[in-house]
Amino acid sequence: MGAKKAKTAQKAAPSQKSSCPDCGAEAKVVLFAGFGERGLFWVCDKNCGYKQRTR
């Protein structure tokens, strides 16, 4: 018999979404790395300027 690969990895990670308190559009978690602020932030999809640290 041939060897089979284990199917333990998820095909798509569940995305975390929330609504923006400023404009009501969807906000998603974004990772900022590099210069300036670093870490995970909630950011509005419509670029209204909403940004808040997740923790």
All heavy atoms as atom14 arrays in JSON, in Angstrom:
{
  "sequence": "MGAKKAKTAQKAAPSQKSSCPDCGAEAKVVLFAGFGERGLFWVCDKNCGYKQRTR",
  "atom14_mask": [
    [1, 1, 1, 1, 1, 1, 1, 1, 0, 0, 0, 0, 0, 0],
    [1, 1, 1, 1, 0, 0, 0, 0, 0, 0, 0, 0, 0, 0],
    [1, 1, 1, 1, 1, 0, 0, 0, 0, 0, 0, 0, 0, 0],
    [1, 1, 1, 1, 1, 1, 1, 1, 1, 0, 0, 0, 0, 0],
    [1, 1, 1, 1, 1, 1, 1, 1, 1, 0, 0, 0, 0, 0],
    [1, 1, 1, 1, 1, 0, 0, 0, 0, 0, 0, 0, 0, 0],
    [1, 1, 1, 1, 1, 1, 1, 1, 1, 0, 0, 0, 0, 0],
    [1, 1, 1, 1, 1, 1, 1, 0, 0, 0, 0, 0, 0, 0],
    [1, 1, 1, 1, 1, 0, 0, 0, 0, 0, 0, 0, 0, 0],
    [1, 1, 1, 1, 1, 1, 1, 1, 1, 0, 0, 0, 0, 0],
    [1, 1, 1, 1, 1, 1, 1, 1, 1, 0, 0, 0, 0, 0],
    [1, 1, 1, 1, 1, 0, 0, 0, 0, 0, 0, 0, 0, 0],
    [1, 1, 1, 1, 1, 0, 0, 0, 0, 0, 0, 0, 0, 0],
    [1, 1, 1, 1, 1, 1, 1, 0, 0, 0, 0, 0, 0, 0],
    [1, 1, 1, 1, 1, 1, 0, 0, 0, 0, 0, 0, 0, 0],
    [1, 1, 1, 1, 1, 1, 1, 1, 1, 0, 0, 0, 0, 0],
    [1, 1, 1, 1, 1, 1, 1, 1, 1, 0, 0, 0, 0, 0],
    [1, 1, 1, 1, 1, 1, 0, 0, 0, 0, 0, 0, 0, 0],
    [1, 1, 1, 1, 1, 1, 0, 0, 0, 0, 0, 0, 0, 0],
    [1, 1, 1, 1, 1, 1, 0, 0, 0, 0, 0, 0, 0, 0],
    [1, 1, 1, 1, 1, 1, 1, 0, 0, 0, 0, 0, 0, 0],
    [1, 1, 1, 1, 1, 1, 1, 1, 0, 0, 0, 0, 0, 0],
    [1, 1, 1, 1, 1, 1, 0, 0, 0, 0, 0, 0, 0, 0],
    [1, 1, 1, 1, 0, 0, 0, 0, 0, 0, 0, 0, 0, 0],
    [1, 1, 1, 1, 1, 0, 0, 0, 0, 0, 0, 0, 0, 0],
    [1, 1, 1, 1, 1, 1, 1, 1, 1, 0, 0, 0, 0, 0],
    [1, 1, 1, 1, 1, 0, 0, 0, 0, 0, 0, 0, 0, 0],
    [1, 1, 1, 1, 1, 1, 1, 1, 1, 0, 0, 0, 0, 0],
    [1, 1, 1, 1, 1, 1, 1, 0, 0, 0, 0, 0, 0, 0],
    [1, 1, 1, 1, 1, 1, 1, 0, 0, 0, 0, 0, 0, 0],
    [1, 1, 1, 1, 1, 1, 1, 1, 0, 0, 0, 0, 0, 0],
    [1, 1, 1, 1, 1, 1, 1, 1, 1, 1, 1, 0, 0, 0],
    [1, 1, 1, 1, 1, 0, 0, 0, 0, 0, 0, 0, 0, 0],
    [1, 1, 1, 1, 0, 0, 0, 0, 0, 0, 0, 0, 0, 0],
    [1, 1, 1, 1, 1, 1, 1, 1, 1, 1, 1, 0, 0, 0],
    [1, 1, 1, 1, 0, 0, 0, 0, 0, 0, 0, 0, 0, 0],
    [1, 1, 1, 1, 1, 1, 1, 1, 1, 0, 0, 0, 0, 0],
    [1, 1, 1, 1, 1, 1, 1, 1, 1, 1, 1, 0, 0, 0],
    [1, 1, 1, 1, 0, 0, 0, 0, 0, 0, 0, 0, 0, 0],
    [1, 1, 1, 1, 1, 1, 1, 1, 0, 0, 0, 0, 0, 0],
    [1, 1, 1, 1, 1, 1, 1, 1, 1, 1, 1, 0, 0, 0],
    [1, 1, 1, 1, 1, 1, 1, 1, 1, 1, 1, 1, 1, 1],
    [1, 1, 1, 1, 1, 1, 1, 0, 0, 0, 0, 0, 0, 0],
    [1, 1, 1, 1, 1, 1, 0, 0, 0, 0, 0, 0, 0, 0],
    [1, 1, 1, 1, 1, 1, 1, 1, 0, 0, 0, 0, 0, 0],
    [1, 1, 1, 1, 1, 1, 1, 1, 1, 0, 0, 0, 0, 0],
    [1, 1, 1, 1, 1, 1, 1, 1, 0, 0, 0, 0, 0, 0],
    [1, 1, 1, 1, 1, 1, 0, 0, 0, 0, 0, 0, 0, 0],
    [1, 1, 1, 1, 0, 0, 0, 0, 0, 0, 0, 0, 0, 0],
    [1, 1, 1, 1, 1, 1, 1, 1, 1, 1, 1, 1, 0, 0],
    [1, 1, 1, 1, 1, 1, 1, 1, 1, 0, 0, 0, 0, 0],
    [1, 1, 1, 1, 1, 1, 1, 1, 1, 0, 0, 0, 0, 0],
    [1, 1, 1, 1, 1, 1, 1, 1, 1, 1, 1, 0, 0, 0],
    [1, 1, 1, 1, 1, 1, 1, 0, 0, 0, 0, 0, 0, 0],
    [1, 1, 1, 1, 1, 1, 1, 1, 1, 1, 1, 0, 0, 0]
  ],
  "atom14_positions": [
    [[0.83, -1.18, 0.0], [0.0, 0.0, 0.0], [0.87, 1.24, 0.0], [1.92, 1.27, 0.6], [-0.88, 0.03, 1.25], [-1.95, -1.0, 1.28], [-3.25, -0.41, 0.22], [-4.24, -1.84, 0.09], [0.0, 0.0, 0.0], [0.0, 0.0, 0.0], [0.0, 0.0, 0.0], [0.0, 0.0, 0.0], [0.0, 0.0, 0.0], [0.0, 0.0, 0.0]],
    [[0.4, 2.27, -0.66], [1.12, 3.55, -0.7], [0.87, 4.37, 0.55], [-0.13, 4.2, 1.23], [0.0, 0.0, 0.0], [0.0, 0.0, 0.0], [0.0, 0.0, 0.0], [0.0, 0.0, 0.0], [0.0, 0.0, 0.0], [0.0, 0.0, 0.0], [0.0, 0.0, 0.0], [0.0, 0.0, 0.0], [0.0, 0.0, 0.0], [0.0, 0.0, 0.0]],
    [[1.79, 5.22, 0.84], [1.65, 6.1, 2.01], [0.64, 7.2, 1.7], [0.57, 7.69, 0.58], [2.99, 6.7, 2.37], [0.0, 0.0, 0.0], [0.0, 0.0, 0.0], [0.0, 0.0, 0.0], [0.0, 0.0, 0.0], [0.0, 0.0, 0.0], [0.0, 0.0, 0.0], [0.0, 0.0, 0.0], [0.0, 0.0, 0.0], [0.0, 0.0, 0.0]],
    [[-0.14, 7.57, 2.7], [-1.12, 8.64, 2.53], [-0.73, 9.83, 3.39], [-0.17, 9.66, 4.47], [-2.51, 8.16, 2.93], [-3.05, 7.1, 2.01], [-4.46, 6.75, 2.41], [-5.02, 5.69, 1.47], [-6.39, 5.34, 1.83], [0.0, 0.0, 0.0], [0.0, 0.0, 0.0], [0.0, 0.0, 0.0], [0.0, 0.0, 0.0], [0.0, 0.0, 0.0]],
    [[-1.03, 11.02, 2.91], [-0.76, 12.22, 3.69], [-1.85, 12.43, 4.73], [-3.01, 12.14, 4.49], [-0.73, 13.45, 2.77], [0.45, 13.47, 1.83], [0.45, 14.75, 1.04], [1.62, 14.8, 0.1], [1.64, 16.03, -0.67], [0.0, 0.0, 0.0], [0.0, 0.0, 0.0], [0.0, 0.0, 0.0], [0.0, 0.0, 0.0], [0.0, 0.0, 0.0]],
    [[-1.43, 12.92, 5.87], [-2.4, 13.24, 6.92], [-3.16, 14.5, 6.53], [-2.6, 15.44, 5.99], [-1.68, 13.45, 8.24], [0.0, 0.0, 0.0], [0.0, 0.0, 0.0], [0.0, 0.0, 0.0], [0.0, 0.0, 0.0], [0.0, 0.0, 0.0], [0.0, 0.0, 0.0], [0.0, 0.0, 0.0], [0.0, 0.0, 0.0], [0.0, 0.0, 0.0]],
    [[-4.45, 14.5, 6.81], [-5.28, 15.65, 6.46], [-5.67, 16.41, 7.72], [-6.83, 16.53, 8.05], [-6.51, 15.19, 5.7], [-6.19, 14.58, 4.36], [-7.44, 14.2, 3.62], [-7.08, 13.58, 2.29], [-8.27, 13.2, 1.53], [0.0, 0.0, 0.0], [0.0, 0.0, 0.0], [0.0, 0.0, 0.0], [0.0, 0.0, 0.0], [0.0, 0.0, 0.0]],
    [[-4.66, 16.94, 8.41], [-4.93, 17.65, 9.65], [-4.97, 19.16, 9.47], [-5.49, 19.86, 10.31], [-3.87, 17.31, 10.71], [-2.58, 17.64, 10.19], [-3.91, 15.84, 11.07], [0.0, 0.0, 0.0], [0.0, 0.0, 0.0], [0.0, 0.0, 0.0], [0.0, 0.0, 0.0], [0.0, 0.0, 0.0], [0.0, 0.0, 0.0], [0.0, 0.0, 0.0]],
    [[-4.42, 19.68, 8.4], [-4.38, 21.13, 8.18], [-5.73, 21.61, 7.67], [-6.4, 20.94, 6.9], [-3.29, 21.47, 7.18], [0.0, 0.0, 0.0], [0.0, 0.0, 0.0], [0.0, 0.0, 0.0], [0.0, 0.0, 0.0], [0.0, 0.0, 0.0], [0.0, 0.0, 0.0], [0.0, 0.0, 0.0], [0.0, 0.0, 0.0], [0.0, 0.0, 0.0]],
    [[-6.11, 22.79, 8.11], [-7.35, 23.38, 7.63], [-7.11, 23.99, 6.25], [-6.06, 24.57, 6.0], [-7.84, 24.46, 8.58], [-8.31, 23.94, 9.89], [-8.83, 25.07, 10.78], [-8.63, 26.23, 10.47], [-9.47, 24.7, 11.86], [0.0, 0.0, 0.0], [0.0, 0.0, 0.0], [0.0, 0.0, 0.0], [0.0, 0.0, 0.0], [0.0, 0.0, 0.0]],
    [[-8.09, 23.89, 5.39], [-7.95, 24.46, 4.06], [-8.05, 25.98, 4.09], [-7.34, 26.66, 3.39], [-9.0, 23.89, 3.12], [-8.75, 22.44, 2.8], [-9.67, 21.96, 1.74], [-9.33, 20.51, 1.4], [-10.05, 20.03, 0.26], [0.0, 0.0, 0.0], [0.0, 0.0, 0.0], [0.0, 0.0, 0.0], [0.0, 0.0, 0.0], [0.0, 0.0, 0.0]],
    [[-8.92, 26.52, 4.89], [-9.07, 27.97, 5.0], [-9.32, 28.32, 6.46], [-10.21, 27.77, 7.08], [-10.21, 28.45, 4.14], [0.0, 0.0, 0.0], [0.0, 0.0, 0.0], [0.0, 0.0, 0.0], [0.0, 0.0, 0.0], [0.0, 0.0, 0.0], [0.0, 0.0, 0.0], [0.0, 0.0, 0.0], [0.0, 0.0, 0.0], [0.0, 0.0, 0.0]],
    [[-8.51, 29.21, 6.97], [-8.69, 29.64, 8.35], [-9.92, 30.54, 8.43], [-10.17, 31.33, 7.54], [-7.45, 30.39, 8.82], [0.0, 0.0, 0.0], [0.0, 0.0, 0.0], [0.0, 0.0, 0.0], [0.0, 0.0, 0.0], [0.0, 0.0, 0.0], [0.0, 0.0, 0.0], [0.0, 0.0, 0.0], [0.0, 0.0, 0.0], [0.0, 0.0, 0.0]],
    [[-10.69, 30.41, 9.49], [-11.87, 31.29, 9.62], [-11.42, 32.73, 9.82], [-10.56, 33.02, 10.64], [-12.58, 30.75, 10.85], [-11.55, 29.99, 11.6], [-10.56, 29.5, 10.6], [0.0, 0.0, 0.0], [0.0, 0.0, 0.0], [0.0, 0.0, 0.0], [0.0, 0.0, 0.0], [0.0, 0.0, 0.0], [0.0, 0.0, 0.0], [0.0, 0.0, 0.0]],
    [[-11.98, 33.64, 9.05], [-11.58, 35.04, 9.17], [-12.43, 35.72, 10.23], [-13.61, 35.44, 10.37], [-11.75, 35.75, 7.83], [-13.11, 35.72, 7.45], [0.0, 0.0, 0.0], [0.0, 0.0, 0.0], [0.0, 0.0, 0.0], [0.0, 0.0, 0.0], [0.0, 0.0, 0.0], [0.0, 0.0, 0.0], [0.0, 0.0, 0.0], [0.0, 0.0, 0.0]],
    [[-11.8, 36.59, 10.97], [-12.49, 37.32, 12.01], [-12.93, 38.66, 11.43], [-12.13, 39.4, 10.9], [-11.58, 37.56, 13.19], [-11.17, 36.29, 13.89], [-10.24, 36.58, 15.04], [-9.66, 37.64, 15.11], [-10.1, 35.64, 15.93], [0.0, 0.0, 0.0], [0.0, 0.0, 0.0], [0.0, 0.0, 0.0], [0.0, 0.0, 0.0], [0.0, 0.0, 0.0]],
    [[-14.21, 38.96, 11.52], [-14.72, 40.23, 11.03], [-15.65, 40.82, 12.07], [-16.28, 40.14, 12.85], [-15.44, 40.05, 9.7], [-14.5, 39.65, 8.6], [-15.1, 39.85, 7.26], [-14.06, 39.49, 6.21], [-14.53, 39.68, 4.88], [0.0, 0.0, 0.0], [0.0, 0.0, 0.0], [0.0, 0.0, 0.0], [0.0, 0.0, 0.0], [0.0, 0.0, 0.0]],
    [[-15.73, 42.12, 12.05], [-16.57, 42.86, 12.96], [-17.08, 44.08, 12.2], [-16.65, 44.34, 11.08], [-15.74, 43.29, 14.17], [-16.52, 44.04, 15.05], [0.0, 0.0, 0.0], [0.0, 0.0, 0.0], [0.0, 0.0, 0.0], [0.0, 0.0, 0.0], [0.0, 0.0, 0.0], [0.0, 0.0, 0.0], [0.0, 0.0, 0.0], [0.0, 0.0, 0.0]],
    [[-17.97, 44.84, 12.79], [-18.44, 46.05, 12.12], [-17.71, 47.26, 12.69], [-17.42, 47.34, 13.87], [-19.94, 46.21, 12.26], [-20.28, 46.32, 13.62], [0.0, 0.0, 0.0], [0.0, 0.0, 0.0], [0.0, 0.0, 0.0], [0.0, 0.0, 0.0], [0.0, 0.0, 0.0], [0.0, 0.0, 0.0], [0.0, 0.0, 0.0], [0.0, 0.0, 0.0]],
    [[-17.45, 48.22, 11.83], [-16.76, 49.45, 12.2], [-17.72, 50.33, 13.0], [-18.84, 50.58, 12.55], [-16.3, 50.17, 10.94], [-15.57, 51.8, 11.25], [0.0, 0.0, 0.0], [0.0, 0.0, 0.0], [0.0, 0.0, 0.0], [0.0, 0.0, 0.0], [0.0, 0.0, 0.0], [0.0, 0.0, 0.0], [0.0, 0.0, 0.0], [0.0, 0.0, 0.0]],
    [[-17.32, 50.83, 14.17], [-18.2, 51.69, 14.95], [-18.39, 53.07, 14.34], [-19.34, 53.77, 14.65], [-17.53, 51.77, 16.32], [-16.11, 51.46, 16.06], [-16.08, 50.54, 14.87], [0.0, 0.0, 0.0], [0.0, 0.0, 0.0], [0.0, 0.0, 0.0], [0.0, 0.0, 0.0], [0.0, 0.0, 0.0], [0.0, 0.0, 0.0], [0.0, 0.0, 0.0]],
    [[-17.48, 53.49, 13.46], [-17.56, 54.83, 12.85], [-18.53, 54.87, 11.67], [-19.4, 55.73, 11.61], [-16.18, 55.3, 12.4], [-15.25, 55.54, 13.57], [-15.74, 55.73, 14.7], [-14.03, 55.54, 13.34], [0.0, 0.0, 0.0], [0.0, 0.0, 0.0], [0.0, 0.0, 0.0], [0.0, 0.0, 0.0], [0.0, 0.0, 0.0], [0.0, 0.0, 0.0]],
    [[-18.38, 53.94, 10.71], [-19.2, 54.01, 9.5], [-20.11, 52.8, 9.3], [-20.94, 52.8, 8.4], [-18.3, 54.19, 8.27], [-17.25, 52.78, 7.91], [0.0, 0.0, 0.0], [0.0, 0.0, 0.0], [0.0, 0.0, 0.0], [0.0, 0.0, 0.0], [0.0, 0.0, 0.0], [0.0, 0.0, 0.0], [0.0, 0.0, 0.0], [0.0, 0.0, 0.0]],
    [[-19.94, 51.72, 10.07], [-20.79, 50.55, 9.97], [-20.34, 49.52, 8.96], [-20.96, 48.48, 8.82], [0.0, 0.0, 0.0], [0.0, 0.0, 0.0], [0.0, 0.0, 0.0], [0.0, 0.0, 0.0], [0.0, 0.0, 0.0], [0.0, 0.0, 0.0], [0.0, 0.0, 0.0], [0.0, 0.0, 0.0], [0.0, 0.0, 0.0], [0.0, 0.0, 0.0]],
    [[-19.26, 49.77, 8.23], [-18.73, 48.81, 7.27], [-18.01, 47.69, 8.01], [-17.83, 47.76, 9.22], [-17.77, 49.5, 6.3], [0.0, 0.0, 0.0], [0.0, 0.0, 0.0], [0.0, 0.0, 0.0], [0.0, 0.0, 0.0], [0.0, 0.0, 0.0], [0.0, 0.0, 0.0], [0.0, 0.0, 0.0], [0.0, 0.0, 0.0], [0.0, 0.0, 0.0]],
    [[-17.6, 46.66, 7.29], [-16.87, 45.56, 7.93], [-15.46, 45.99, 8.3], [-14.82, 46.73, 7.57], [-16.8, 44.36, 6.99], [-18.1, 43.61, 6.87], [-17.94, 42.3, 6.13], [-16.82, 41.99, 5.68], [-18.93, 41.59, 5.99], [0.0, 0.0, 0.0], [0.0, 0.0, 0.0], [0.0, 0.0, 0.0], [0.0, 0.0, 0.0], [0.0, 0.0, 0.0]],
    [[-15.0, 45.5, 9.44], [-13.63, 45.71, 9.88], [-12.99, 44.34, 9.99], [-13.65, 43.37, 10.33], [-13.59, 46.44, 11.22], [0.0, 0.0, 0.0], [0.0, 0.0, 0.0], [0.0, 0.0, 0.0], [0.0, 0.0, 0.0], [0.0, 0.0, 0.0], [0.0, 0.0, 0.0], [0.0, 0.0, 0.0], [0.0, 0.0, 0.0], [0.0, 0.0, 0.0]],
    [[-11.71, 44.24, 9.67], [-11.02, 42.96, 9.73], [-9.72, 43.11, 10.49], [-9.21, 44.21, 10.67], [-10.78, 42.41, 8.33], [-9.93, 43.29, 7.46], [-9.8, 42.72, 6.07], [-9.03, 43.68, 5.18], [-8.91, 43.2, 3.83], [0.0, 0.0, 0.0], [0.0, 0.0, 0.0], [0.0, 0.0, 0.0], [0.0, 0.0, 0.0], [0.0, 0.0, 0.0]],
    [[-9.15, 41.98, 10.91], [-7.89, 41.97, 11.64], [-6.74, 42.04, 10.66], [-6.69, 41.28, 9.69], [-7.77, 40.7, 12.52], [-6.42, 40.65, 13.2], [-8.87, 40.67, 13.55], [0.0, 0.0, 0.0], [0.0, 0.0, 0.0], [0.0, 0.0, 0.0], [0.0, 0.0, 0.0], [0.0, 0.0, 0.0], [0.0, 0.0, 0.0], [0.0, 0.0, 0.0]],
    [[-5.83, 42.99, 10.89], [-4.67, 43.19, 10.02], [-3.42, 43.19, 10.89], [-3.43, 43.75, 11.99], [-4.78, 44.54, 9.26], [-3.55, 44.8, 8.42], [-6.03, 44.55, 8.39], [0.0, 0.0, 0.0], [0.0, 0.0, 0.0], [0.0, 0.0, 0.0], [0.0, 0.0, 0.0], [0.0, 0.0, 0.0], [0.0, 0.0, 0.0], [0.0, 0.0, 0.0]],
    [[-2.35, 42.58, 10.4], [-1.07, 42.55, 11.11], [-0.19, 43.66, 10.58], [0.13, 43.69, 9.39], [-0.38, 41.2, 10.92], [1.03, 41.08, 11.5], [1.0, 41.21, 13.01], [1.65, 39.77, 11.09], [0.0, 0.0, 0.0], [0.0, 0.0, 0.0], [0.0, 0.0, 0.0], [0.0, 0.0, 0.0], [0.0, 0.0, 0.0], [0.0, 0.0, 0.0]],
    [[0.19, 44.61, 11.45], [1.12, 45.67, 11.08], [2.5, 45.25, 11.55], [2.71, 44.95, 12.72], [0.74, 46.99, 11.74], [-0.46, 47.66, 11.14], [-1.52, 48.03, 11.93], [-0.53, 47.91, 9.79], [-2.63, 48.65, 11.39], [-1.64, 48.52, 9.23], [-2.69, 48.9, 10.04], [0.0, 0.0, 0.0], [0.0, 0.0, 0.0], [0.0, 0.0, 0.0]],
    [[3.46, 45.24, 10.64], [4.84, 44.91, 10.98], [5.75, 45.91, 10.29], [5.42, 46.44, 9.24], [5.18, 43.5, 10.51], [0.0, 0.0, 0.0], [0.0, 0.0, 0.0], [0.0, 0.0, 0.0], [0.0, 0.0, 0.0], [0.0, 0.0, 0.0], [0.0, 0.0, 0.0], [0.0, 0.0, 0.0], [0.0, 0.0, 0.0], [0.0, 0.0, 0.0]],
    [[6.87, 46.2, 10.9], [7.79, 47.14, 10.29], [7.91, 48.39, 11.14], [7.85, 48.34, 12.36], [0.0, 0.0, 0.0], [0.0, 0.0, 0.0], [0.0, 0.0, 0.0], [0.0, 0.0, 0.0], [0.0, 0.0, 0.0], [0.0, 0.0, 0.0], [0.0, 0.0, 0.0], [0.0, 0.0, 0.0], [0.0, 0.0, 0.0], [0.0, 0.0, 0.0]],
    [[8.04, 49.54, 10.49], [8.21, 50.81, 11.2], [6.87, 51.27, 11.77], [5.82, 51.01, 11.22], [8.77, 51.87, 10.26], [10.12, 51.54, 9.73], [10.28, 51.18, 8.42], [11.23, 51.56, 10.56], [11.53, 50.86, 7.92], [12.48, 51.24, 10.07], [12.62, 50.89, 8.75], [0.0, 0.0, 0.0], [0.0, 0.0, 0.0], [0.0, 0.0, 0.0]],
    [[6.92, 51.97, 12.88], [5.69, 52.49, 13.5], [5.02, 51.44, 14.37], [5.67, 50.68, 15.07], [0.0, 0.0, 0.0], [0.0, 0.0, 0.0], [0.0, 0.0, 0.0], [0.0, 0.0, 0.0], [0.0, 0.0, 0.0], [0.0, 0.0, 0.0], [0.0, 0.0, 0.0], [0.0, 0.0, 0.0], [0.0, 0.0, 0.0], [0.0, 0.0, 0.0]],
    [[3.7, 51.42, 14.29], [2.93, 50.51, 15.13], [3.09, 49.08, 14.65], [3.1, 48.81, 13.46], [1.46, 50.89, 15.09], [1.18, 52.26, 15.66], [-0.27, 52.64, 15.51], [-0.79, 52.53, 14.4], [-0.86, 53.04, 16.52], [0.0, 0.0, 0.0], [0.0, 0.0, 0.0], [0.0, 0.0, 0.0], [0.0, 0.0, 0.0], [0.0, 0.0, 0.0]],
    [[3.21, 48.16, 15.6], [3.33, 46.74, 15.28], [2.28, 45.97, 16.05], [1.92, 46.33, 17.16], [4.71, 46.21, 15.67], [5.82, 46.81, 14.86], [7.13, 46.22, 15.25], [8.21, 46.9, 14.54], [9.47, 46.75, 14.8], [9.85, 45.95, 15.77], [10.37, 47.4, 14.11], [0.0, 0.0, 0.0], [0.0, 0.0, 0.0], [0.0, 0.0, 0.0]],
    [[1.77, 44.91, 15.45], [0.82, 44.07, 16.13], [-0.45, 43.87, 15.32], [-0.52, 44.23, 14.15], [0.0, 0.0, 0.0], [0.0, 0.0, 0.0], [0.0, 0.0, 0.0], [0.0, 0.0, 0.0], [0.0, 0.0, 0.0], [0.0, 0.0, 0.0], [0.0, 0.0, 0.0], [0.0, 0.0, 0.0], [0.0, 0.0, 0.0], [0.0, 0.0, 0.0]],
    [[-1.46, 43.3, 15.96], [-2.73, 43.03, 15.31], [-3.72, 44.15, 15.62], [-3.87, 44.55, 16.76], [-3.3, 41.7, 15.79], [-2.47, 40.46, 15.41], [-3.01, 39.25, 16.14], [-2.52, 40.25, 13.93], [0.0, 0.0, 0.0], [0.0, 0.0, 0.0], [0.0, 0.0, 0.0], [0.0, 0.0, 0.0], [0.0, 0.0, 0.0], [0.0, 0.0, 0.0]],
    [[-4.37, 44.65, 14.56], [-5.3, 45.76, 14.7], [-6.59, 45.46, 13.95], [-6.58, 44.78, 12.93], [-4.71, 47.05, 14.11], [-3.59, 47.63, 14.91], [-2.29, 47.18, 14.72], [-3.82, 48.62, 15.83], [-1.25, 47.7, 15.44], [-2.77, 49.15, 16.57], [-1.5, 48.7, 16.38], [0.0, 0.0, 0.0], [0.0, 0.0, 0.0], [0.0, 0.0, 0.0]],
    [[-7.73, 45.98, 14.46], [-8.97, 46.0, 13.7], [-8.9, 47.21, 12.79], [-8.64, 48.32, 13.24], [-10.18, 46.15, 14.63], [-10.53, 44.91, 15.39], [-10.24, 44.66, 16.69], [-11.21, 43.76, 14.9], [-10.72, 43.41, 17.04], [-11.32, 42.85, 15.96], [-11.75, 43.41, 13.66], [-11.94, 41.61, 15.82], [-12.36, 42.19, 13.53], [-12.46, 41.3, 14.59]],
    [[-9.12, 47.01, 11.47], [-9.05, 48.1, 10.5], [-10.31, 48.06, 9.64], [-10.75, 47.0, 9.2], [-7.79, 47.96, 9.6], [-7.74, 49.04, 8.56], [-6.55, 48.0, 10.46], [0.0, 0.0, 0.0], [0.0, 0.0, 0.0], [0.0, 0.0, 0.0], [0.0, 0.0, 0.0], [0.0, 0.0, 0.0], [0.0, 0.0, 0.0], [0.0, 0.0, 0.0]],
    [[-10.87, 49.25, 9.36], [-12.08, 49.36, 8.55], [-11.76, 49.09, 7.08], [-10.73, 49.52, 6.57], [-12.68, 50.76, 8.69], [-14.17, 51.0, 7.72], [0.0, 0.0, 0.0], [0.0, 0.0, 0.0], [0.0, 0.0, 0.0], [0.0, 0.0, 0.0], [0.0, 0.0, 0.0], [0.0, 0.0, 0.0], [0.0, 0.0, 0.0], [0.0, 0.0, 0.0]],
    [[-12.65, 48.36, 6.39], [-12.46, 48.06, 4.97], [-12.65, 49.29, 4.09], [-12.1, 49.36, 2.99], [-13.45, 46.98, 4.52], [-13.01, 45.59, 4.92], [-11.83, 45.42, 5.28], [-13.84, 44.67, 4.87], [0.0, 0.0, 0.0], [0.0, 0.0, 0.0], [0.0, 0.0, 0.0], [0.0, 0.0, 0.0], [0.0, 0.0, 0.0], [0.0, 0.0, 0.0]],
    [[-13.41, 50.27, 4.53], [-13.7, 51.45, 3.71], [-12.7, 52.58, 3.93], [-12.92, 53.68, 3.44], [-15.11, 51.94, 4.02], [-16.16, 50.93, 3.68], [-17.2, 51.54, 2.84], [-18.2, 50.45, 2.48], [-19.17, 50.87, 1.57], [0.0, 0.0, 0.0], [0.0, 0.0, 0.0], [0.0, 0.0, 0.0], [0.0, 0.0, 0.0], [0.0, 0.0, 0.0]],
    [[-11.64, 52.35, 4.67], [-10.6, 53.35, 4.92], [-11.15, 54.62, 5.54], [-10.76, 55.73, 5.17], [-9.82, 53.67, 3.64], [-9.06, 52.48, 3.13], [-8.59, 51.66, 3.9], [-8.96, 52.36, 1.82], [0.0, 0.0, 0.0], [0.0, 0.0, 0.0], [0.0, 0.0, 0.0], [0.0, 0.0, 0.0], [0.0, 0.0, 0.0], [0.0, 0.0, 0.0]],
    [[-12.06, 54.51, 6.5], [-12.6, 55.69, 7.18], [-11.65, 56.17, 8.27], [-11.9, 57.2, 8.88], [-13.98, 55.39, 7.75], [-13.98, 54.29, 9.18], [0.0, 0.0, 0.0], [0.0, 0.0, 0.0], [0.0, 0.0, 0.0], [0.0, 0.0, 0.0], [0.0, 0.0, 0.0], [0.0, 0.0, 0.0], [0.0, 0.0, 0.0], [0.0, 0.0, 0.0]],
    [[-10.58, 55.44, 8.53], [-9.61, 55.84, 9.53], [-9.71, 55.07, 10.83], [-8.93, 55.3, 11.74], [0.0, 0.0, 0.0], [0.0, 0.0, 0.0], [0.0, 0.0, 0.0], [0.0, 0.0, 0.0], [0.0, 0.0, 0.0], [0.0, 0.0, 0.0], [0.0, 0.0, 0.0], [0.0, 0.0, 0.0], [0.0, 0.0, 0.0], [0.0, 0.0, 0.0]],
    [[-10.67, 54.15, 10.94], [-10.81, 53.38, 12.17], [-9.7, 52.35, 12.29], [-9.43, 51.6, 11.37], [-12.18, 52.66, 12.19], [-12.36, 51.73, 13.37], [-12.53, 52.24, 14.65], [-12.33, 50.36, 13.2], [-12.7, 51.4, 15.73], [-12.5, 49.51, 14.28], [-12.68, 50.03, 15.54], [-12.84, 49.2, 16.62], [0.0, 0.0, 0.0], [0.0, 0.0, 0.0]],
    [[-9.02, 52.36, 13.44], [-7.97, 51.39, 13.72], [-7.89, 51.23, 15.23], [-7.8, 52.21, 15.95], [-6.64, 51.9, 13.17], [-5.47, 51.0, 13.44], [-4.22, 51.44, 12.73], [-3.8, 52.81, 13.13], [-2.49, 53.2, 12.59], [0.0, 0.0, 0.0], [0.0, 0.0, 0.0], [0.0, 0.0, 0.0], [0.0, 0.0, 0.0], [0.0, 0.0, 0.0]],
    [[-7.97, 49.98, 15.71], [-7.9, 49.72, 17.14], [-7.13, 48.43, 17.38], [-7.32, 47.45, 16.67], [-9.32, 49.58, 17.71], [-9.32, 49.31, 19.19], [-10.73, 49.17, 19.74], [-11.7, 49.39, 19.05], [-10.84, 48.77, 20.98], [0.0, 0.0, 0.0], [0.0, 0.0, 0.0], [0.0, 0.0, 0.0], [0.0, 0.0, 0.0], [0.0, 0.0, 0.0]],
    [[-6.24, 48.45, 18.37], [-5.45, 47.26, 18.71], [-6.38, 46.16, 19.22], [-7.34, 46.43, 19.93], [-4.42, 47.6, 19.77], [-3.45, 46.47, 20.05], [-2.36, 46.87, 21.0], [-1.4, 47.78, 20.4], [-0.36, 47.37, 19.67], [-0.18, 46.1, 19.44], [0.48, 48.24, 19.16], [0.0, 0.0, 0.0], [0.0, 0.0, 0.0], [0.0, 0.0, 0.0]],
    [[-6.11, 44.92, 18.82], [-6.96, 43.8, 19.21], [-6.8, 43.45, 20.68], [-7.73, 42.96, 21.29], [-6.66, 42.54, 18.37], [-5.3, 42.2, 18.53], [-7.0, 42.77, 16.93], [0.0, 0.0, 0.0], [0.0, 0.0, 0.0], [0.0, 0.0, 0.0], [0.0, 0.0, 0.0], [0.0, 0.0, 0.0], [0.0, 0.0, 0.0], [0.0, 0.0, 0.0]],
    [[-5.64, 43.66, 21.26], [-5.42, 43.32, 22.67], [-4.86, 44.48, 23.42], [-4.17, 45.27, 23.0], [-4.46, 42.15, 22.79], [-5.03, 40.91, 22.25], [-4.1, 39.77, 22.49], [-4.59, 38.61, 21.77], [-4.08, 37.43, 21.88], [-3.05, 37.23, 22.63], [-4.57, 36.43, 21.22], [0.0, 0.0, 0.0], [0.0, 0.0, 0.0], [0.0, 0.0, 0.0]]
  ]
}
